[in-house]
Amino acid sequence: MAGTVIVTLYQKKVQIDEKFRIDATKTFLHPSDANIQNITIQPEATGDTYTVTSDKYLDYAYDTAGTKTITVTLDHTGTEPDVVKTATIEV
């Protein structure tokens, strides 16, 4: 295993236009495997992707209601596949 993506959502439900934090600060790469290239967060399945490699979090607000799927990806230099984790939040 190359690494682990840990996604922390401090709320299970948010309102439209309410800012909240998608926190991936506990994401890590096993030291012997490779080097981190990028950590990205995609707040919606069909939305934009944001590179958060240095901060490892994204403050975000949704403009529509529904169940949103958040995807966090850890890209690395190793031979194992990139590490991907999803989480959901209700808006």
LINQUI-V133699 format. One record per backbone hydrogen bond with DSSP energy under -0.5 kcal/mol. NH is the residue of the N-H (numbers start at 1). CO is the residue of the C=O. E is the energy in kcal/mol with one decimal. If there is no record, write none. Layout:
nh & co & e
NH & CO & E
NH & CO & E
This chain:
nh & co & e
4 & 28 & -2.5
6 & 4 & -0.6
7 & 5 & -0.5
8 & 6 & -0.5
8 & 23 & -3.1
9 & 7 & -0.5
10 & 8 & -0.5
10 & 21 & -0.6
14 & 90 & -2.5
17 & 62 & -3.1
18 & 15 & -2.1
19 & 17 & -0.6
20 & 60 & -2.5
22 & 58 & -3.0
23 & 8 & -2.1
23 & 21 & -0.7
24 & 22 & -0.6
24 & 56 & -2.8
27 & 24 & -1.8
28 & 4 & -2.3
30 & 2 & -2.5
33 & 30 & -1.9
34 & 30 & -0.9
37 & 75 & -2.9
38 & 75 & -1.3
40 & 73 & -2.4
41 & 50 & -2.7
42 & 71 & -3.0
43 & 41 & -0.6
47 & 44 & -1.7
50 & 41 & -2.8
52 & 39 & -3.3
52 & 50 & -0.5
56 & 52 & -3.1
58 & 22 & -2.1
60 & 20 & -2.7
60 & 58 & -0.5
68 & 66 & -0.6
68 & 89 & -3.1
70 & 68 & -0.6
70 & 87 & -3.6
71 & 42 & -2.4
72 & 85 & -2.9
73 & 40 & -2.4
74 & 83 & -3.1
75 & 38 & -3.0
75 & 73 & -0.6
77 & 35 & -2.0
83 & 74 & -1.9
85 & 72 & -2.4
87 & 70 & -2.1
89 & 68 & -1.9
90 & 12 & -1.9
91 & 66 & -2.4
